[in-house]
Amino acid sequence: MTTLKNTACGQTVKVKKISGEGPVRRRIMDMGITKGVEIFVRKVAPLGDPLEVTVRGYELTLRKTDAEMIEVI
């Protein structure tokens, strides 16, 4: 299983599934990250947290724990 957390800088991936439950999952989906959407990984901080991504034409910063819940292909 490949997650957004493991995606290298400069790669574009497609969301396969969002795990997690309740408010955390809802918050991720409210940010525009839904099944089938493409995500471009712009930058990764030196220690891996946070990640800067482009989703649906806007920039978004995600924590490593949130990125781990997003399964990509």
The first five atom37 places (N, CA, C, CB, O) and aatype in JSON, in Angstrom:
{
  "aatype": [12, 16, 16, 10, 11, 2, 16, 0, 4, 7, 5, 16, 19, 11, 19, 11, 11, 9, 15, 7, 6, 7, 14, 19, 1, 1, 1, 9, 12, 3, 12, 7, 9, 16, 11, 7, 19, 6, 9, 13, 19, 1, 11, 19, 0, 14, 10, 7, 3, 14, 10, 6, 19, 16, 19, 1, 7, 18, 6, 10, 16, 10, 1, 11, 16, 3, 0, 6, 12, 9, 6, 19, 9],
  "atom_mask": [
    [1, 1, 1, 1, 1],
    [1, 1, 1, 1, 1],
    [1, 1, 1, 1, 1],
    [1, 1, 1, 1, 1],
    [1, 1, 1, 1, 1],
    [1, 1, 1, 1, 1],
    [1, 1, 1, 1, 1],
    [1, 1, 1, 1, 1],
    [1, 1, 1, 1, 1],
    [1, 1, 1, 0, 1],
    [1, 1, 1, 1, 1],
    [1, 1, 1, 1, 1],
    [1, 1, 1, 1, 1],
    [1, 1, 1, 1, 1],
    [1, 1, 1, 1, 1],
    [1, 1, 1, 1, 1],
    [1, 1, 1, 1, 1],
    [1, 1, 1, 1, 1],
    [1, 1, 1, 1, 1],
    [1, 1, 1, 0, 1],
    [1, 1, 1, 1, 1],
    [1, 1, 1, 0, 1],
    [1, 1, 1, 1, 1],
    [1, 1, 1, 1, 1],
    [1, 1, 1, 1, 1],
    [1, 1, 1, 1, 1],
    [1, 1, 1, 1, 1],
    [1, 1, 1, 1, 1],
    [1, 1, 1, 1, 1],
    [1, 1, 1, 1, 1],
    [1, 1, 1, 1, 1],
    [1, 1, 1, 0, 1],
    [1, 1, 1, 1, 1],
    [1, 1, 1, 1, 1],
    [1, 1, 1, 1, 1],
    [1, 1, 1, 0, 1],
    [1, 1, 1, 1, 1],
    [1, 1, 1, 1, 1],
    [1, 1, 1, 1, 1],
    [1, 1, 1, 1, 1],
    [1, 1, 1, 1, 1],
    [1, 1, 1, 1, 1],
    [1, 1, 1, 1, 1],
    [1, 1, 1, 1, 1],
    [1, 1, 1, 1, 1],
    [1, 1, 1, 1, 1],
    [1, 1, 1, 1, 1],
    [1, 1, 1, 0, 1],
    [1, 1, 1, 1, 1],
    [1, 1, 1, 1, 1],
    [1, 1, 1, 1, 1],
    [1, 1, 1, 1, 1],
    [1, 1, 1, 1, 1],
    [1, 1, 1, 1, 1],
    [1, 1, 1, 1, 1],
    [1, 1, 1, 1, 1],
    [1, 1, 1, 0, 1],
    [1, 1, 1, 1, 1],
    [1, 1, 1, 1, 1],
    [1, 1, 1, 1, 1],
    [1, 1, 1, 1, 1],
    [1, 1, 1, 1, 1],
    [1, 1, 1, 1, 1],
    [1, 1, 1, 1, 1],
    [1, 1, 1, 1, 1],
    [1, 1, 1, 1, 1],
    [1, 1, 1, 1, 1],
    [1, 1, 1, 1, 1],
    [1, 1, 1, 1, 1],
    [1, 1, 1, 1, 1],
    [1, 1, 1, 1, 1],
    [1, 1, 1, 1, 1],
    [1, 1, 1, 1, 1]
  ],
  "atom_positions": [
    [[0.84, -1.18, 0.0], [0.0, 0.0, 0.0], [0.89, 1.25, 0.0], [-0.96, 0.0, 1.22], [1.74, 1.41, 0.88]],
    [[0.69, 2.1, -0.97], [1.44, 3.35, -1.06], [0.58, 4.49, -0.54], [1.89, 3.62, -2.52], [-0.58, 4.63, -0.92]],
    [[1.15, 5.29, 0.34], [0.42, 6.42, 0.88], [1.04, 7.72, 0.39], [0.4, 6.38, 2.43], [2.14, 7.73, -0.16]],
    [[0.34, 8.82, 0.6], [0.84, 10.13, 0.21], [2.11, 10.46, 0.99], [-0.22, 11.2, 0.45], [2.98, 11.18, 0.49]],
    [[2.22, 9.94, 2.19], [3.4, 10.17, 3.03], [4.67, 9.63, 2.36], [3.22, 9.5, 4.41], [5.74, 10.23, 2.49]],
    [[4.55, 8.52, 1.63], [5.71, 7.87, 0.99], [5.99, 8.4, -0.41], [5.48, 6.38, 0.92], [6.95, 7.97, -1.03]],
    [[5.19, 9.32, -0.91], [5.34, 9.84, -2.26], [6.5, 10.83, -2.33], [4.04, 10.51, -2.74], [6.64, 11.69, -1.46]],
    [[7.33, 10.68, -3.35], [8.5, 11.54, -3.51], [8.11, 12.93, -4.0], [9.51, 10.91, -4.47], [7.08, 13.1, -4.66]],
    [[8.93, 13.88, -3.68], [8.74, 15.26, -4.12], [8.77, 15.32, -5.65], [9.82, 16.2, -3.51], [9.63, 14.69, -6.27]],
    [[7.85, 16.05, -6.26], [7.8, 16.19, -7.71], [6.91, 15.18, -8.4], [0.0, 0.0, 0.0], [6.74, 15.25, -9.62]],
    [[6.33, 14.25, -7.67], [5.46, 13.22, -8.25], [4.0, 13.65, -8.22], [5.63, 11.9, -7.51], [3.57, 14.38, -7.32]],
    [[3.26, 13.19, -9.21], [1.8, 13.37, -9.22], [1.17, 12.01, -9.02], [1.31, 14.04, -10.56], [1.52, 11.05, -9.71]],
    [[0.26, 11.93, -8.08], [-0.41, 10.66, -7.76], [-1.92, 10.87, -7.75], [0.08, 10.1, -6.4], [-2.41, 12.0, -7.72]],
    [[-2.64, 9.76, -7.78], [-4.1, 9.79, -7.77], [-4.59, 9.12, -6.49], [-4.7, 9.08, -9.04], [-4.07, 8.08, -6.1]],
    [[-5.58, 9.72, -5.85], [-6.12, 9.18, -4.59], [-6.92, 7.92, -4.88], [-7.0, 10.23, -3.86], [-7.84, 7.92, -5.7]],
    [[-6.56, 6.84, -4.18], [-7.26, 5.57, -4.33], [-8.29, 5.4, -3.21], [-6.25, 4.39, -4.33], [-9.41, 4.94, -3.45]],
    [[-7.89, 5.78, -1.99], [-8.76, 5.55, -0.83], [-8.31, 6.45, 0.32], [-8.74, 4.05, -0.4], [-7.12, 6.73, 0.47]],
    [[-9.27, 6.88, 1.12], [-8.95, 7.64, 2.33], [-9.38, 6.81, 3.52], [-9.65, 9.05, 2.34], [-10.56, 6.49, 3.69]],
    [[-8.4, 6.46, 4.36], [-8.73, 5.7, 5.56], [-8.97, 6.68, 6.7], [-7.59, 4.69, 5.93], [-9.01, 7.89, 6.47]],
    [[-9.11, 6.2, 7.89], [-9.41, 7.08, 9.02], [-10.91, 7.15, 9.23], [0.0, 0.0, 0.0], [-11.69, 6.67, 8.42]],
    [[-11.29, 7.75, 10.34], [-12.71, 7.8, 10.69], [-13.11, 9.16, 11.21], [-13.04, 6.74, 11.73], [-12.28, 9.95, 11.65]],
    [[-14.39, 9.41, 11.15], [-14.98, 10.57, 11.77], [-14.46, 11.91, 11.3], [0.0, 0.0, 0.0], [-14.3, 12.14, 10.1]],
    [[-14.19, 12.81, 12.25], [-13.83, 14.19, 11.91], [-12.53, 14.32, 11.12], [-13.72, 15.0, 13.17], [-12.4, 15.24, 10.31]],
    [[-11.58, 13.43, 11.34], [-10.31, 13.51, 10.62], [-10.53, 13.24, 9.14], [-9.28, 12.52, 11.2], [-10.05, 13.98, 8.28]],
    [[-11.26, 12.19, 8.84], [-11.57, 11.85, 7.45], [-12.38, 12.97, 6.78], [-12.34, 10.52, 7.37], [-12.13, 13.34, 5.64]],
    [[-13.35, 13.49, 7.5], [-14.19, 14.57, 6.99], [-13.35, 15.82, 6.68], [-15.29, 14.91, 8.02], [-13.57, 16.47, 5.66]],
    [[-12.39, 16.13, 7.55], [-11.53, 17.3, 7.35], [-10.68, 17.14, 6.1], [-10.63, 17.52, 8.57], [-10.51, 18.09, 5.33]],
    [[-10.13, 15.94, 5.88], [-9.33, 15.67, 4.68], [-10.2, 15.85, 3.44], [-8.73, 14.24, 4.72], [-9.77, 16.46, 2.46]],
    [[-11.41, 15.32, 3.47], [-12.31, 15.43, 2.32], [-12.76, 16.88, 2.1], [-13.53, 14.52, 2.51], [-12.93, 17.3, 0.96]],
    [[-12.94, 17.63, 3.18], [-13.33, 19.04, 3.07], [-12.22, 19.87, 2.41], [-13.66, 19.6, 4.44], [-12.5, 20.92, 1.83]],
    [[-10.98, 19.42, 2.52], [-9.86, 20.12, 1.89], [-9.79, 19.85, 0.38], [-8.54, 19.71, 2.55], [-8.94, 20.4, -0.32]],
    [[-10.68, 19.0, -0.12], [-10.72, 18.72, -1.55], [-10.04, 17.43, -1.94], [0.0, 0.0, 0.0], [-9.95, 17.11, -3.12]],
    [[-9.57, 16.68, -0.96], [-8.91, 15.41, -1.26], [-9.96, 14.32, -1.21], [-7.73, 15.11, -0.24], [-10.38, 13.88, -0.13]],
    [[-10.39, 13.89, -2.39], [-11.4, 12.85, -2.5], [-10.9, 11.77, -3.46], [-12.76, 13.43, -2.99], [-9.9, 11.97, -4.15]],
    [[-11.58, 10.65, -3.49], [-11.18, 9.53, -4.34], [-11.13, 9.97, -5.81], [-12.17, 8.34, -4.18], [-12.06, 10.6, -6.32]],
    [[-10.02, 9.64, -6.48], [-9.87, 9.94, -7.89], [-9.19, 11.25, -8.21], [0.0, 0.0, 0.0], [-8.81, 11.48, -9.36]],
    [[-9.02, 12.14, -7.23], [-8.39, 13.44, -7.49], [-6.86, 13.28, -7.58], [-8.76, 14.46, -6.38], [-6.27, 12.44, -6.9]],
    [[-6.24, 14.09, -8.43], [-4.78, 14.05, -8.57], [-4.13, 15.02, -7.6], [-4.36, 14.37, -10.02], [-4.61, 16.13, -7.38]],
    [[-3.02, 14.57, -7.01], [-2.26, 15.39, -6.06], [-0.82, 15.46, -6.54], [-2.34, 14.79, -4.6], [-0.2, 14.44, -6.84]],
    [[-0.29, 16.69, -6.62], [1.11, 16.9, -6.98], [1.87, 17.28, -5.71], [1.26, 18.01, -8.08], [1.52, 18.24, -5.03]],
    [[2.91, 16.5, -5.38], [3.71, 16.77, -4.19], [4.76, 17.83, -4.53], [4.39, 15.47, -3.65], [5.71, 17.54, -5.27]],
    [[4.6, 19.03, -4.01], [5.49, 20.16, -4.33], [6.76, 20.14, -3.5], [4.76, 21.47, -4.11], [7.86, 20.21, -4.04]],
    [[6.61, 20.04, -2.19], [7.76, 20.09, -1.29], [7.54, 19.16, -0.11], [8.01, 21.54, -0.8], [6.41, 18.9, 0.3]],
    [[8.64, 18.68, 0.43], [8.59, 17.89, 1.66], [9.61, 18.52, 2.6], [8.89, 16.35, 1.4], [10.76, 18.72, 2.22]],
    [[9.21, 18.82, 3.81], [10.11, 19.43, 4.78], [11.27, 18.49, 5.08], [9.35, 19.78, 6.08], [11.14, 17.28, 4.91]],
    [[12.4, 19.03, 5.52], [13.59, 18.19, 5.78], [13.35, 16.98, 6.67], [14.65, 19.03, 6.39], [13.94, 15.93, 6.45]],
    [[12.5, 17.12, 7.66], [12.21, 15.98, 8.54], [10.95, 15.23, 8.1], [12.05, 16.45, 9.97], [10.48, 14.34, 8.81]],
    [[10.41, 15.58, 6.95], [9.26, 14.87, 6.4], [7.91, 15.4, 6.85], [0.0, 0.0, 0.0], [6.87, 14.89, 6.42]],
    [[7.91, 16.4, 7.7], [6.63, 16.92, 8.2], [6.68, 18.44, 8.23], [6.32, 16.37, 9.61], [7.54, 18.97, 8.93]],
    [[5.86, 19.16, 7.53], [4.71, 18.75, 6.72], [5.07, 18.58, 5.24], [3.6, 19.78, 6.85], [6.21, 18.79, 4.83]],
    [[4.07, 18.19, 4.46], [4.2, 18.07, 3.0], [3.4, 19.21, 2.38], [3.68, 16.67, 2.48], [2.33, 19.57, 2.87]],
    [[3.93, 19.77, 1.31], [3.2, 20.8, 0.59], [2.75, 20.19, -0.74], [4.07, 22.09, 0.36], [3.58, 19.71, -1.51]],
    [[1.46, 20.21, -1.0], [0.9, 19.59, -2.19], [0.0, 20.57, -2.94], [0.11, 18.32, -1.82], [-0.44, 21.58, -2.4]],
    [[-0.25, 20.24, -4.21], [-1.21, 21.0, -5.01], [-2.38, 20.08, -5.31], [-0.56, 21.55, -6.33], [-2.21, 19.0, -5.88]],
    [[-3.58, 20.53, -4.93], [-4.81, 19.76, -5.13], [-5.85, 20.69, -5.74], [-5.33, 19.14, -3.78], [-6.11, 21.77, -5.21]],
    [[-6.43, 20.27, -6.85], [-7.5, 21.04, -7.51], [-7.12, 22.49, -7.76], [-8.75, 20.98, -6.67], [-7.97, 23.38, -7.69]],
    [[-5.82, 22.73, -8.06], [-5.38, 24.07, -8.41], [-4.99, 24.96, -7.24], [0.0, 0.0, 0.0], [-4.67, 26.13, -7.45]],
    [[-5.01, 24.45, -6.02], [-4.56, 25.27, -4.9], [-3.54, 24.52, -4.06], [-5.74, 25.71, -4.03], [-3.48, 23.29, -4.08]],
    [[-2.75, 25.28, -3.32], [-1.69, 24.69, -2.49], [-2.22, 24.36, -1.11], [-0.49, 25.64, -2.39], [-3.03, 25.09, -0.54]],
    [[-1.76, 23.24, -0.6], [-2.24, 22.73, 0.67], [-1.06, 22.14, 1.43], [-3.36, 21.67, 0.46], [-0.19, 21.51, 0.83]],
    [[-1.03, 22.34, 2.73], [0.01, 21.75, 3.57], [-0.63, 20.7, 4.45], [0.73, 22.84, 4.42], [-1.63, 20.96, 5.13]],
    [[-0.05, 19.49, 4.45], [-0.59, 18.37, 5.22], [0.43, 17.85, 6.22], [-1.03, 17.24, 4.29], [1.63, 17.81, 5.94]],
    [[-0.06, 17.46, 7.37], [0.81, 16.79, 8.34], [1.07, 15.36, 7.89], [0.17, 16.81, 9.76], [0.3, 14.79, 7.12]],
    [[2.17, 14.81, 8.37], [2.56, 13.46, 8.01], [1.5, 12.44, 8.43], [3.9, 13.11, 8.65], [1.25, 11.47, 7.71]],
    [[0.88, 12.65, 9.58], [-0.14, 11.71, 10.05], [-1.36, 11.73, 9.15], [-0.55, 12.06, 11.49], [-1.98, 10.68, 8.93]],
    [[-1.73, 12.91, 8.61], [-2.85, 12.99, 7.69], [-2.49, 12.37, 6.34], [-3.29, 14.45, 7.5], [-3.31, 11.69, 5.74]],
    [[-1.28, 12.61, 5.88], [-0.83, 12.07, 4.59], [-0.77, 10.55, 4.62], [0.56, 12.64, 4.24], [-0.93, 9.89, 3.59]],
    [[-0.55, 10.0, 5.79], [-0.49, 8.54, 5.95], [-1.84, 7.88, 5.73], [0.03, 8.19, 7.34], [-1.91, 6.7, 5.39]],
    [[-2.92, 8.63, 5.91], [-4.28, 8.1, 5.75], [-4.75, 8.11, 4.3], [-5.25, 8.9, 6.6], [-5.81, 7.57, 3.98]],
    [[-3.97, 8.73, 3.41], [-4.37, 8.86, 2.01], [-3.62, 7.85, 1.16], [-4.11, 10.29, 1.49], [-2.43, 8.0, 0.92]],
    [[-4.33, 6.82, 0.71], [-3.74, 5.78, -0.13], [-3.78, 6.25, -1.58], [-4.5, 4.41, 0.03], [-4.82, 6.71, -2.07]],
    [[-2.63, 6.14, -2.27], [-2.53, 6.64, -3.64], [-2.03, 5.57, -4.61], [-1.6, 7.86, -3.68], [-1.47, 4.55, -4.2]],
    [[-2.24, 5.83, -5.9], [-1.71, 4.96, -6.96], [-0.92, 5.8, -7.94], [-2.85, 4.2, -7.68], [-0.38, 5.27, -8.91]]
  ]
}
